Each structure stands twice: as structure tokens, then as C-alpha cells.
Amino acid sequence: MTLGREIDLLANYPKANRDTSSRAQKKTEADRLIAREFGKEFFDGDRRHGYGGFNYNEKFWTQVVADFQQYFGLNPDSKILDIGCAKGFMLYDFLKLIPGVKLTGIDISDYAIENSMPQVKPFLQVANAKSLPFESGSFDLVISINTIHNLEIDECARALKEIERVSKGASFITVDAYRNDKEKERMLAWNLTAKTIMSVNKWKKFFSENHYSGDYYWFIP
């Protein structure tokens, strides 16, 4: 099984200016424990614990989902799974772009699903990437943006295998990574929820070892 392409399909996602040094000074392990509960505090609580308010803004995903459509050749008959869908913002933009597209989203957060966008809430459910509640080959495309790295490394391996199992062949994931010591330092300072962080080369090896054949890219603050 051959590993897919390293491709930045989030190139058109707006980039934020991040002060990682300031964030590192303010973060504590207690903050990280609260964030990893993925509850109200993570999404809509204090900025120290997560987003500091997680609301829809069309500027974030509109162009990204258009890029996905073009790259994967998506149409109204396509079945898409979003692992780590949160409140369903990306899936909502898929629905706007491709009316009738078959959508499914999962997230570990009860709070996110309960407070998801009404237009896509019927398509969302609470579930964990390490054990997907779907039959093999259920989806034309599986997407997971900055999610599976929140698992311990053995669970992350299981998630990769689950993505491979439920996909008909197309998938795309992004994970926290670094290319050098400076990027590693910034990543460790910025990270709030990830439990598995590796260098780009180690991630590629990990993907291959766990028989992942989809496309991929990195989150590097």
C-alpha cells in the first residue's frame, strides 16, 4: 500500500498571527486538562482553554471546501465523513457548495454536537476516531483536520487504520508536526490538546507503518 500525496489543501484557510511565546508562558497543565475535555470551556470558554468562542465565519472554509471539491471531484452523490467535525462548520460549507451531498460528521465532544449548526446537526454524532461506527467502504472521502493527534500514539495508529477501512480510497488528514528544532519548540509551546506530535519524517513513517494510503499535510504554527 502506497502513501498518498503531501499536499496543502488548506492553503486557502486564512492564516492567523500567533504569539506562541506569550501563549507558552500562560499555559499550564491544568489548562491543557480542561481543554482536553473538549467541552464548553474548550469551545466557548476562556481563551486559555481553547478557542475563546467558536462561531461560524464563512471566510474560513468556503474556499477550502471548493478546493476539496476540485481536487477530489466531489458531486451531489459523494459521501463525505468529517472526523473531528466540531460544530459542523466545514460540512455546512460543503452543503452550500454541493447541494445534496451526503454528509456525516463525528466528534468526541457532546457539547460541540449539541451546539452544532442546525443545517447539519442531523448528520452529526458523537464518536471516536479510534473506533468508527461505520461499515467498511462507506465514504467516498474521509477528512480529519487536526484531530487524530489528540489521541495517544497507539490510538492514533488505530484511527489511521479506521480511516483506511471506512474510506473507498480517498482521504485527507492534517496533524501537528515540525521540520526542525525551532518549529518543534514553537509547536510544544502552542500545543493545547495534541498527545501525539512528531517530526514530518516520523509522521510519514508512521503513516506507512499503519497502512494509511491517503493524502496528508501538517499544522505547524
Phi and psi in degrees as GROMACS dihedral restraints (atoms count N, CA, C in turn):
[ dihedral_restraints ]
;  ai    aj    ak    al  type     phi  dphi    fc
    3     4     5     6     1  -100.0    20    10
    4     5     6     7     1   133.8    20    10
    6     7     8     9     1   -65.2    20    10
    7     8     9    10     1   142.6    20    10
    9    10    11    12     1   -74.6    20    10
   10    11    12    13     1  -155.5    20    10
   12    13    14    15     1   -92.6    20    10
   13    14    15    16     1   143.7    20    10
   15    16    17    18     1   -85.0    20    10
   16    17    18    19     1   108.6    20    10
   18    19    20    21     1  -145.4    20    10
   19    20    21    22     1   134.5    20    10
   21    22    23    24     1   -88.5    20    10
   22    23    24    25     1    86.6    20    10
   24    25    26    27     1   -79.8    20    10
   25    26    27    28     1    -2.8    20    10
   27    28    29    30     1  -105.2    20    10
   28    29    30    31     1    21.1    20    10
   30    31    32    33     1   -58.7    20    10
   31    32    33    34     1   -29.6    20    10
   33    34    35    36     1   -97.0    20    10
   34    35    36    37     1    10.0    20    10
   36    37    38    39     1   -77.3    20    10
   37    38    39    40     1   128.4    20    10
   39    40    41    42     1   -55.7    20    10
   40    41    42    43     1   134.8    20    10
   42    43    44    45     1   -89.7    20    10
   43    44    45    46     1   137.7    20    10
   45    46    47    48     1   -99.9    20    10
   46    47    48    49     1   151.7    20    10
   48    49    50    51     1   -89.1    20    10
   49    50    51    52     1   112.6    20    10
   51    52    53    54     1  -110.5    20    10
   52    53    54    55     1   131.2    20    10
   54    55    56    57     1   -96.4    20    10
   55    56    57    58     1    83.9    20    10
   57    58    59    60     1   -67.6    20    10
   58    59    60    61     1   -31.1    20    10
   60    61    62    63     1   -67.2    20    10
   61    62    63    64     1   -41.6    20    10
   63    64    65    66     1   -65.7    20    10
   64    65    66    67     1   -42.3    20    10
   66    67    68    69     1   -62.3    20    10
   67    68    69    70     1   -41.2    20    10
   69    70    71    72     1   -61.9    20    10
   70    71    72    73     1   -38.1    20    10
   72    73    74    75     1   -68.0    20    10
   73    74    75    76     1   -29.1    20    10
   75    76    77    78     1   -91.0    20    10
   76    77    78    79     1   -23.6    20    10
   78    79    80    81     1   -77.8    20    10
   79    80    81    82     1   142.0    20    10
   81    82    83    84     1  -128.2    20    10
   82    83    84    85     1   166.6    20    10
   84    85    86    87     1   -63.4    20    10
   85    86    87    88     1   -30.1    20    10
   87    88    89    90     1   -63.9    20    10
   88    89    90    91     1   -39.7    20    10
   90    91    92    93     1   -60.5    20    10
   91    92    93    94     1   -43.4    20    10
   93    94    95    96     1   -66.3    20    10
   94    95    96    97     1   -37.9    20    10
   96    97    98    99     1   -62.9    20    10
   97    98    99   100     1   -41.8    20    10
   99   100   101   102     1   -64.8    20    10
  100   101   102   103     1   -44.6    20    10
  102   103   104   105     1   -60.1    20    10
  103   104   105   106     1   -40.1    20    10
  105   106   107   108     1   -74.0    20    10
  106   107   108   109     1    -1.8    20    10
  108   109   110   111     1   -80.4    20    10
  109   110   111   112     1   -18.0    20    10
  111   112   113   114     1    52.2    20    10
  112   113   114   115     1    41.6    20    10
  114   115   116   117     1  -104.0    20    10
  115   116   117   118     1  -155.1    20    10
  117   118   119   120     1   -59.3    20    10
  118   119   120   121     1   -38.9    20    10
  120   121   122   123     1   -62.0    20    10
  121   122   123   124     1   -35.9    20    10
  123   124   125   126     1   -69.9    20    10
  124   125   126   127     1   -45.8    20    10
  126   127   128   129     1   -84.6    20    10
  127   128   129   130     1   -46.8    20    10
  129   130   131   132     1  -128.5    20    10
  130   131   132   133     1    22.3    20    10
  132   133   134   135     1  -103.6    20    10
  133   134   135   136     1  -147.8    20    10
  135   136   137   138     1   -66.5    20    10
  136   137   138   139     1   143.7    20    10
  138   139   140   141     1   -58.8    20    10
  139   140   141   142     1   -26.3    20    10
  141   142   143   144     1   -63.8    20    10
  142   143   144   145     1   -23.2    20    10
  144   145   146   147     1  -105.1    20    10
  145   146   147   148     1     2.5    20    10
  147   148   149   150     1   160.8    20    10
  148   149   150   151     1  -130.9    20    10
  150   151   152   153     1   -75.2    20    10
  151   152   153   154     1   -28.3    20    10
  153   154   155   156     1    71.9    20    10
  154   155   156   157     1    27.4    20    10
  156   157   158   159     1   123.5    20    10
  157   158   159   160     1   106.0    20    10
  159   160   161   162     1  -111.6    20    10
  160   161   162   163     1    98.1    20    10
  162   163   164   165     1  -128.3    20    10
  163   164   165   166     1   155.4    20    10
  165   166   167   168     1   -71.6    20    10
  166   167   168   169     1   137.9    20    10
  168   169   170   171     1  -144.3    20    10
  169   170   171   172     1   118.6    20    10
  171   172   173   174     1   -62.9    20    10
  172   173   174   175     1   -17.9    20    10
  174   175   176   177     1   -71.0    20    10
  175   176   177   178     1   -19.7    20    10
  177   178   179   180     1   -78.1    20    10
  178   179   180   181     1   -49.7    20    10
  180   181   182   183     1  -108.0    20    10
  181   182   183   184     1   -12.5    20    10
  183   184   185   186     1   -55.6    20    10
  184   185   186   187     1   -51.2    20    10
  186   187   188   189     1   -73.5    20    10
  187   188   189   190     1   -32.5    20    10
  189   190   191   192     1   -62.7    20    10
  190   191   192   193     1   -46.8    20    10
  192   193   194   195     1   -67.6    20    10
  193   194   195   196     1   -29.8    20    10
  195   196   197   198     1   -64.8    20    10
  196   197   198   199     1   -38.5    20    10
  198   199   200   201     1   -65.6    20    10
  199   200   201   202     1   -40.1    20    10
  201   202   203   204     1   -62.2    20    10
  202   203   204   205     1   -44.3    20    10
  204   205   206   207     1   -58.5    20    10
  205   206   207   208     1   -46.1    20    10
  207   208   209   210     1   -67.2    20    10
  208   209   210   211     1   -44.9    20    10
  210   211   212   213     1   -66.4    20    10
  211   212   213   214     1   -41.8    20    10
  213   214   215   216     1   -98.5    20    10
  214   215   216   217     1    -1.7    20    10
  216   217   218   219     1    64.4    20    10
  217   218   219   220     1    44.5    20    10
  219   220   221   222     1   -76.5    20    10
  220   221   222   223     1   147.7    20    10
  222   223   224   225     1  -145.5    20    10
  223   224   225   226     1   178.3    20    10
  225   226   227   228     1   -59.4    20    10
  226   227   228   229     1   -19.0    20    10
  228   229   230   231     1   -88.4    20    10
  229   230   231   232     1    -7.1    20    10
  231   232   233   234     1   -70.2    20    10
  232   233   234   235     1   142.8    20    10
  234   235   236   237     1  -109.8    20    10
  235   236   237   238     1   119.2    20    10
  237   238   239   240     1  -117.7    20    10
  238   239   240   241     1   133.5    20    10
  240   241   242   243     1  -113.5    20    10
  241   242   243   244     1   128.8    20    10
  243   244   245   246     1  -110.5    20    10
  244   245   246   247     1   112.5    20    10
  246   247   248   249     1   -92.7    20    10
  247   248   249   250     1   117.9    20    10
  249   250   251   252     1    88.4    20    10
  250   251   252   253     1    44.4    20    10
  252   253   254   255     1   -74.7    20    10
  253   254   255   256     1   -13.7    20    10
  255   256   257   258     1    53.4    20    10
  256   257   258   259     1  -124.2    20    10
  258   259   260   261     1   -88.8    20    10
  259   260   261   262     1     6.9    20    10
  261   262   263   264     1    85.7    20    10
  262   263   264   265     1    21.9    20    10
  264   265   266   267     1   -63.1    20    10
  265   266   267   268     1   -45.8    20    10
  267   268   269   270     1   -66.1    20    10
  268   269   270   271     1   -41.1    20    10
  270   271   272   273     1   -64.8    20    10
  271   272   273   274     1   -35.5    20    10
  273   274   275   276     1   -61.6    20    10
  274   275   276   277     1   -41.3    20    10
  276   277   278   279     1   -69.9    20    10
  277   278   279   280     1   -32.1    20    10
  279   280   281   282     1   -61.6    20    10
  280   281   282   283     1   -43.3    20    10
  282   283   284   285     1   -63.9    20    10
  283   284   285   286     1   -38.1    20    10
  285   286   287   288     1   -67.1    20    10
  286   287   288   289     1   -40.8    20    10
  288   289   290   291     1   -75.0    20    10
  289   290   291   292     1   -38.9    20    10
  291   292   293   294     1  -126.8    20    10
  292   293   294   295     1    79.2    20    10
  294   295   296   297     1   -55.2    20    10
  295   296   297   298     1   132.6    20    10
  297   298   299   300     1    93.8    20    10
  298   299   300   301     1    -9.8    20    10
  300   301   302   303     1   -59.4    20    10
  301   302   303   304     1   145.2    20    10
  303   304   305   306     1   -89.1    20    10
  304   305   306   307     1   113.2    20    10
  306   307   308   309     1  -112.7    20    10
  307   308   309   310     1   142.8    20    10
  309   310   311   312     1  -141.6    20    10
  310   311   312   313     1   135.9    20    10
  312   313   314   315     1  -133.6    20    10
  313   314   315   316     1   141.8    20    10
  315   316   317   318     1  -126.8    20    10
  316   317   318   319     1   151.6    20    10
  318   319   320   321     1  -152.7    20    10
  319   320   321   322     1   150.7    20    10
  321   322   323   324     1   -75.7    20    10
  322   323   324   325     1   -14.0    20    10
  324   325   326   327     1   -91.4    20    10
  325   326   327   328     1   114.5    20    10
  327   328   329   330     1   -60.3    20    10
  328   329   330   331     1   -40.1    20    10
  330   331   332   333     1   -61.9    20    10
  331   332   333   334     1   -44.7    20    10
  333   334   335   336     1   -63.1    20    10
  334   335   336   337     1   -44.1    20    10
  336   337   338   339     1   -66.0    20    10
  337   338   339   340     1   -42.8    20    10
  339   340   341   342     1   -63.6    20    10
  340   341   342   343     1   -29.6    20    10
  342   343   344   345     1  -109.1    20    10
  343   344   345   346     1    25.6    20    10
  345   346   347   348     1   -77.7    20    10
  346   347   348   349     1   169.6    20    10
  348   349   350   351     1   -65.9    20    10
  349   350   351   352     1   131.4    20    10
  351   352   353   354     1   -55.9    20    10
  352   353   354   355     1   -33.1    20    10
  354   355   356   357     1   -65.7    20    10
  355   356   357   358     1   -26.0    20    10
  357   358   359   360     1  -118.8    20    10
  358   359   360   361     1    -4.1    20    10
  360   361   362   363     1   -53.7    20    10
  361   362   363   364     1   -37.2    20    10
  363   364   365   366     1   -61.9    20    10
  364   365   366   367     1   -18.0    20    10
  366   367   368   369     1   -98.4    20    10
  367   368   369   370     1     1.0    20    10
  369   370   371   372     1  -109.1    20    10
  370   371   372   373     1   151.7    20    10
  372   373   374   375     1  -153.2    20    10
  373   374   375   376     1   157.9    20    10
  375   376   377   378     1   -80.4    20    10
  376   377   378   379     1   126.2    20    10
  378   379   380   381     1  -164.5    20    10
  379   380   381   382     1   168.7    20    10
  381   382   383   384     1  -116.1    20    10
  382   383   384   385     1   138.2    20    10
  384   385   386   387     1   -60.3    20    10
  385   386   387   388     1   -25.8    20    10
  387   388   389   390     1   -75.2    20    10
  388   389   390   391     1   -10.8    20    10
  390   391   392   393     1  -151.6    20    10
  391   392   393   394     1    85.9    20    10
  393   394   395   396     1   -78.3    20    10
  394   395   396   397     1   130.3    20    10
  396   397   398   399     1   -85.2    20    10
  397   398   399   400     1    51.1    20    10
  399   400   401   402     1  -136.9    20    10
  400   401   402   403     1   154.9    20    10
  402   403   404   405     1   -72.8    20    10
  403   404   405   406     1   156.8    20    10
  405   406   407   408     1   -60.4    20    10
  406   407   408   409     1   141.4    20    10
  408   409   410   411     1    66.5    20    10
  409   410   411   412     1    31.3    20    10
  411   412   413   414     1   -80.7    20    10
  412   413   414   415     1   -20.9    20    10
  414   415   416   417     1  -129.0    20    10
  415   416   417   418     1   142.6    20    10
  417   418   419   420     1   -75.2    20    10
  418   419   420   421     1   -28.6    20    10
  420   421   422   423     1  -146.5    20    10
  421   422   423   424     1   131.3    20    10
  423   424   425   426     1  -115.7    20    10
  424   425   426   427     1   127.5    20    10
  426   427   428   429     1  -120.0    20    10
  427   428   429   430     1   137.6    20    10
  429   430   431   432     1  -143.3    20    10
  430   431   432   433     1   107.5    20    10
  432   433   434   435     1  -101.6    20    10
  433   434   435   436     1   114.7    20    10
  435   436   437   438     1    51.4    20    10
  436   437   438   439     1    50.0    20    10
  438   439   440   441     1  -127.5    20    10
  439   440   441   442     1   -52.7    20    10
  441   442   443   444     1   -67.3    20    10
  442   443   444   445     1   -19.6    20    10
  444   445   446   447     1   -70.9    20    10
  445   446   447   448     1    -8.8    20    10
  447   448   449   450     1   -77.5    20    10
  448   449   450   451     1    -4.8    20    10
  450   451   452   453     1   -95.7    20    10
  451   452   453   454     1   156.8    20    10
  453   454   455   456     1   -63.3    20    10
  454   455   456   457     1   158.7    20    10
  456   457   458   459     1   -59.9    20    10
  457   458   459   460     1   -37.6    20    10
  459   460   461   462     1   -69.0    20    10
  460   461   462   463     1   -36.1    20    10
  462   463   464   465     1   -71.1    20    10
  463   464   465   466     1   -34.1    20    10
  465   466   467   468     1   -62.6    20    10
  466   467   468   469     1   -40.1    20    10
  468   469   470   471     1   -61.7    20    10
  469   470   471   472     1   -42.1    20    10
  471   472   473   474     1   -64.2    20    10
  472   473   474   475     1   -38.9    20    10
  474   475   476   477     1   -62.9    20    10
  475   476   477   478     1   -41.5    20    10
  477   478   479   480     1   -59.7    20    10
  478   479   480   481     1   -42.6    20    10
  480   481   482   483     1   -67.7    20    10
  481   482   483   484     1   -35.3    20    10
  483   484   485   486     1   -68.0    20    10
  484   485   486   487     1   -40.6    20    10
  486   487   488   489     1   -59.9    20    10
  487   488   489   490     1   -45.0    20    10
  489   490   491   492     1   -62.0    20    10
  490   491   492   493     1   -39.2    20    10
  492   493   494   495     1   -66.8    20    10
  493   494   495   496     1   -46.0    20    10
  495   496   497   498     1   -84.0    20    10
  496   497   498   499     1   -12.9    20    10
  498   499   500   501     1   -86.1    20    10
  499   500   501   502     1   146.1    20    10
  501   502   503   504     1   -81.5    20    10
  502   503   504   505     1    -4.0    20    10
  504   505   506   507     1   149.3    20    10
  505   506   507   508     1   -25.8    20    10
  507   508   509   510     1  -105.4    20    10
  508   509   510   511     1   132.4    20    10
  510   511   512   513     1  -156.7    20    10
  511   512   513   514     1   159.4    20    10
  513   514   515   516     1  -148.9    20    10
  514   515   516   517     1   129.8    20    10
  516   517   518   519     1  -132.7    20    10
  517   518   519   520     1   153.2    20    10
  519   520   521   522     1  -127.5    20    10
  520   521   522   523     1   145.7    20    10
  522   523   524   525     1  -140.9    20    10
  523   524   525   526     1   157.7    20    10
  525   526   527   528     1   -65.8    20    10
  526   527   528   529     1   131.4    20    10
  528   529   530   531     1  -155.1    20    10
  529   530   531   532     1   174.6    20    10
  531   532   533   534     1  -152.3    20    10
  532   533   534   535     1   156.3    20    10
  534   535   536   537     1  -110.0    20    10
  535   536   537   538     1   -17.0    20    10
  537   538   539   540     1  -153.9    20    10
  538   539   540   541     1   177.4    20    10
  540   541   542   543     1   -64.8    20    10
  541   542   543   544     1   -36.4    20    10
  543   544   545   546     1   -65.1    20    10
  544   545   546   547     1   -43.8    20    10
  546   547   548   549     1   -66.7    20    10
  547   548   549   550     1   -35.4    20    10
  549   550   551   552     1   -62.9    20    10
  550   551   552   553     1   -43.9    20    10
  552   553   554   555     1   -61.3    20    10
  553   554   555   556     1   -44.2    20    10
  555   556   557   558     1   -64.3    20    10
  556   557   558   559     1   -40.4    20    10
  558   559   560   561     1   -63.8    20    10
  559   560   561   562     1   -45.5    20    10
  561   562   563   564     1   -65.9    20    10
  562   563   564   565     1   -30.9    20    10
  564   565   566   567     1   -72.0    20    10
  565   566   567   568     1   -40.0    20    10
  567   568   569   570     1   -78.0    20    10
  568   569   570   571     1   -34.5    20    10
  570   571   572   573     1   -58.1    20    10
  571   572   573   574     1   136.7    20    10
  573   574   575   576     1  -120.5    20    10
  574   575   576   577     1   -35.3    20    10
  576   577   578   579     1  -122.6    20    10
  577   578   579   580     1   -21.7    20    10
  579   580   581   582     1   -68.2    20    10
  580   581   582   583     1   137.4    20    10
  582   583   584   585     1  -106.4    20    10
  583   584   585   586     1   -17.5    20    10
  585   586   587   588     1  -123.1    20    10
  586   587   588   589     1   108.0    20    10
  588   589   590   591     1  -128.3    20    10
  589   590   591   592     1   126.7    20    10
  591   592   593   594     1  -137.4    20    10
  592   593   594   595     1   168.5    20    10
  594   595   596   597     1   -69.5    20    10
  595   596   597   598     1   159.8    20    10
  597   598   599   600     1   -53.1    20    10
  598   599   600   601     1   -46.7    20    10
  600   601   602   603     1   -65.7    20    10
  601   602   603   604     1   -37.8    20    10
  603   604   605   606     1   -68.5    20    10
  604   605   606   607     1   -36.5    20    10
  606   607   608   609     1   -61.8    20    10
  607   608   609   610     1   -45.0    20    10
  609   610   611   612     1   -60.1    20    10
  610   611   612   613     1   -41.7    20    10
  612   613   614   615     1   -64.0    20    10
  613   614   615   616     1   -42.1    20    10
  615   616   617   618     1   -62.7    20    10
  616   617   618   619     1   -43.4    20    10
  618   619   620   621     1   -57.0    20    10
  619   620   621   622     1   -49.6    20    10
  621   622   623   624     1   -64.5    20    10
  622   623   624   625     1   -42.1    20    10
  624   625   626   627     1   -61.7    20    10
  625   626   627   628     1   -27.9    20    10
  627   628   629   630     1  -104.3    20    10
  628   629   630   631     1    17.6    20    10
  630   631   632   633     1    60.9    20    10
  631   632   633   634     1    34.5    20    10
  633   634   635   636     1   -83.1    20    10
  634   635   636   637     1   129.9    20    10
  636   637   638   639     1  -116.3    20    10
  637   638   639   640     1     5.6    20    10
  639   640   641   642     1   -85.4    20    10
  640   641   642   643     1  -176.0    20    10
  642   643   644   645     1   -88.1    20    10
  643   644   645   646     1   166.8    20    10
  645   646   647   648     1  -162.7    20    10
  646   647   648   649     1   160.6    20    10
  648   649   650   651     1  -157.5    20    10
  649   650   651   652     1  -175.3    20    10
  651   652   653   654     1  -121.3    20    10
  652   653   654   655     1   151.2    20    10
  654   655   656   657     1  -105.0    20    10
  655   656   657   658     1   115.7    20    10
  657   658   659   660     1  -130.0    20    10
  658   659   660   661     1   106.1    20    10
